[in-house]
Amino acid sequence: MYVGVNDAGFRLTPSVGADVAKGSAFSRIFRQKSALYALIKNLYNIVISFTSQRAYAGHSVLSPTDVDYVAFKLTNGVESQISHNTEEFKKRFTHILDEVNQVGGTPICVSQPHQYAMTIHGEKRGVGNVFEYQGVSYNGLDYDASIYSLNQEMKTLCIDNNGYFIDAYAKKFDKSDFYDGVHMTPRGAKRLGGYLFKEFLDQEIPIK
C-alpha cells in the first residue's frame, strides 16, 4: 500500500467515487474506463495548473520551482485539522488492514514523498495554496505536516498488524524525479524502485 498524498489534504468525509461507490454501474465504469472522461479530466487539470488553484492530487503539467516556495510557516489552526484528518485516516486504514488480514495477507505499507515543501538556503519552505478546505487555503508546509502525521499513524498500524513499513517519504529525491508536486517521472519511479528493492532485502520482507 503506497498511500498518503491523496489523504493529506484533509478528508473528514468519504470521497465519492473512491470511498463511496455512488451512481449506477454504468457511470462508475464510464469514469474508470472512458478515454473521453480521462481526456476531459486531464484538460481540466491542465487549466487548473495555470491558475492559482493547484490540483494537489491531480496530474498537473507543472512542477514547483523555487519561486513557488513562498510559505514560511504553518497556517493558524492547522494542527487541529491535521489531528482530525489523521483520526479519519486511521479509521479508513484500519479497515483496509482488516481486509488484508482476513485474506491471510501481509501488509506492506509505503509512505509517499512529495515536492510541496523543500529546504531552500537552509530554511524549510512550502508552496503557497496547495489545497483548500472549508474555505481556507493551506500551503505546502501544512500539507507536509499533515502527510507526516499520516505516515506515523500508518507505521504504527502496519507494524501492529504484523506488517512492514517502508518510509519512502524520508528518502532522498530531487526535482527531476517529479513532473508535478506528487507524481513521478520515469527517473523518479526508477529511484523509488531501487529504494523499495533495498528495503525488501534489509527488512527481509518475504515475497510469496
N, C-alpha and C positions, 0 to 999 in steps of 0.2 A: 504494500500500500504506500504509494508515493503521493502524499496529500499535504494540504496546508494552505496553498496560495489562494484557493477558492473559498476558504473559510475564514481567512484573516480579516476580511473587510466587514466584519460584524454581521453575523447571520443569527438573529434571535428568532426567526420564523423559518419554516421549511421553504426550500427553493422549489417552486413549481417547475416540473419537467425534470428535476433531478431527485429530490427527496419525495416528491409527490407526483404520482402518475395521473395527471389531470388531463381530461379531454378524451376523445374517442381513440380507439386503437389506430385508426387511420391517421389522425392528426399526430400521434406520437411517432408513428413510422415515418410520416412525412418529414417531421423535424429531424429525425435521425438519419434518413437515407436520401432525402431530396437534394440534388445538386443545385436546384434553383433556390431552395431555402438557404443552403450554405453560401451561395453567391450573395444573396441579399444580406445575410448576416455579416459576411466579410466586408461588403461595401459599407455597411453601417459602421463597423469598427474602424474602417479607414477614415470615414468622415469624423468620427469621434476623436481619432488620434490627432487630427489637425485643429481641434478646439481645446478649450480649457478643461473640458470634462474628459478625463482619461478613463478608458475602459481597462481597469487594472487587471481583471481576469479574462479579458478578451484578447484576441490576437491583433495587436496593433502593428503598424508598419514602421514605427519609430522606436528607437532605443533611447533611454535618457542620456543626455550629455551633461557635462559639468555645470552648465548654466541652469540646468533644471533643478539642481540640488539647492533649493533656496530656504528650506526649513531647518532651523537650528534647535528647536525644542518641541516637546510633545504638546499636543493640543490640550487645553484646560479640560479636566474631567474625563480624559480618555481612559484613565486607569480603571474607572468603574465600568465603562463599556467593555474593556478588554476582559475584565473579570466575568461579566455576564456572558460574553461571547464564548469564553473558554468553557464555561459550565455547559452551555448548549452544545458545543463541540464534543465535550466529554460524553454527553448522552448519546449523540449520534455514533461516535466512535466505539463506545461500549457495545452498542447494538451490533455493529459490524463485527467486532471481536467475538461476540456471542455466536454469530453466524459462522465464523471461521471455525470456532471450537466445535460446533455442532456437526460439522462435516469432517472432523478429525484433522483439520489443517493446522499449520504452524504459522502464526502471524509474523511477517517481516515488515517492519514499519520504517519508512524512509522520510525524513524531513526534506522540505524543498527550499532551495536558495532563491533569491530574487535580487533585483537591482534598484529597488526603491529607496534604499539607504546605503550610503557609502562614506568611507573615511577619506576626506579631501584635506590636504595640508594639515594632517594630524587631528582633524575635527570631524566628528560624525555628523553628516547632514542627510536630509531627506528630500525627496522630490515633493514639490508642492501639489496639493489637490489630487491625491492618488485615488481616493474613493469618497463617496458621500453617504451619510447615514442619518436619517431623521432630520434632514435639512442642515446638517453640519458637515463641512468639508474636512477631511482628515489627510494628513501628509504622510510621507514615506517613513518618518520616524515612528509615527503612530502605527503604521502597517507593520513595521519591523518589530515593534514591541508586542503587537498582537500575535504575529506568527511565532515569535519566540515563546510566548506563553502557551500556544497550542502545541509547540514541539515538546515542551517539558511535560505537558499532560499526556501527550501521545507516548513519550518514552516510558513514563510510569505505568500507563495502562498496558502497553505492549509487553513489558517485562513481567508485570504481574500476571499476564495471561500466557506465560511460558513462551514468549516470543523473542524476537530480536529487534534492536533499534539501531538504525544507521543514520547518523546526523550529517546528511549532505548539506544542510544549511550552513554548517560550520566549516565546510571545505572551501578551498580557495578557487574562485572563478574570476574571470575578467570580462570586460565589456564585450569582447568578441565572442564570448560564449552564449550571448543572448541576442535575439533580434527584437525584443521589446523588454518590458520590465520583468517578465517572469518566464517567457518561453525561450527555449534554447535553439541555437543554431546547430548544424551537424557537428561542429567543433565542440560545442558545449556538451552535446549528448555523448560524444566520444569520451570527453573528460569525465563526465558523470559515470559512464560505464566502467571506466578504469577505477574510479573510487569504489564503486559497488563491488567490483571483482575483488579488490584488495580486502574490503571489509568482509566479504563472504569467506575469504581464506583466513583472515585474522580472527574472526569470531567463530570460525569452524561451523558456519551455517550449513546444515545438510540440504542437499539438492536431491529431491526424490523424483 
